[in-house]
Amino acid sequence: MKVRVTVMLKDGVLDPQGKAIGHALHTLGFEGVQDVRVGKVIELELHGVKAEEAHEKAGEMARNLLANLVIEDYSVEVVA
């Protein structure tokens, strides 16, 4: 079972990497970009579990290791 965990900075947390990318895009002539936020996507392949259990396990992994819950939010999506 493939699971995708997306981790993003919470609203209100400064994102210097996103700011730098936004500035670079503007410098390259890409107009109209208002805000850039950078996060991470972690794909997990879990064997021997059904979709609901895979979702639960990935959520537990996110809470315990993959996301810093003080400054980041996460979402879990069962892909296949």
FENSUL-V721957 format. One record per residue. N is the residue number from 1. PHI is phi in whole degrees, -180 to 180 (NA if undefined). NEAR is the number of other ideal C-beta (glycine too) atoms within 8 Angstrom. D_LAST is the distance of its C-alpha to the last C-alpha in Angstrom with 2 decimals. Layout:
((N/PHI/NEAR/D_LAST) (N/PHI/NEAR/D_LAST))
This chain:
((1/NA/11/5.53) (2/-95/10/5.07) (3/-128/16/7.22) (4/-115/11/9.63) (5/-109/17/13.17) (6/-109/11/15.75) (7/-119/13/19.35) (8/-132/9/22.30) (9/-64/11/26.00) (10/-67/8/27.34) (11/-58/3/29.57) (12/94/3/33.06) (13/-88/8/32.17) (14/-61/4/33.67) (15/-125/10/31.38) (16/-63/6/33.74) (17/-67/7/31.14) (18/-62/12/30.06) (19/-62/10/33.78) (20/-65/8/34.49) (21/-65/10/31.78) (22/-59/11/33.08) (23/-64/8/36.59) (24/-63/8/35.68) (25/-62/10/34.01) (26/-63/10/37.19) (27/-62/6/39.34) (28/-81/6/37.54) (29/96/5/38.39) (30/-85/7/35.17) (31/-84/5/36.83) (32/88/4/35.41) (33/-79/9/32.87) (34/-88/3/33.65) (35/-150/6/31.41) (36/-124/10/28.96) (37/-122/8/26.82) (38/-109/8/25.04) (39/-139/9/22.14) (40/-139/5/19.50) (41/-120/8/15.75) (42/-117/9/14.42) (43/-103/9/11.07) (44/-120/10/10.68) (45/-108/7/9.30) (46/-109/11/10.25) (47/-100/5/11.42) (48/76/3/12.85) (49/-131/8/11.47) (50/-89/6/10.00) (51/-56/7/8.15) (52/-63/6/11.69) (53/-68/8/12.94) (54/-61/13/10.27) (55/-62/11/11.19) (56/-62/8/14.78) (57/-63/11/14.88) (58/-64/14/13.54) (59/-62/10/16.13) (60/-65/8/18.72) (61/-62/11/18.12) (62/-63/13/18.55) (63/-65/8/21.67) (64/-90/6/23.17) (65/-145/5/22.59) (66/-74/9/20.34) (67/-123/11/22.25) (68/-92/5/25.99) (69/-65/6/26.21) (70/-71/4/29.78) (71/-122/7/28.95) (72/-127/13/25.17) (73/-109/8/22.61) (74/-139/13/18.90) (75/-136/6/15.85) (76/-121/11/12.49) (77/-134/8/9.28) (78/-82/11/6.01) (79/-92/7/3.81) (80/-159/4/0.00))
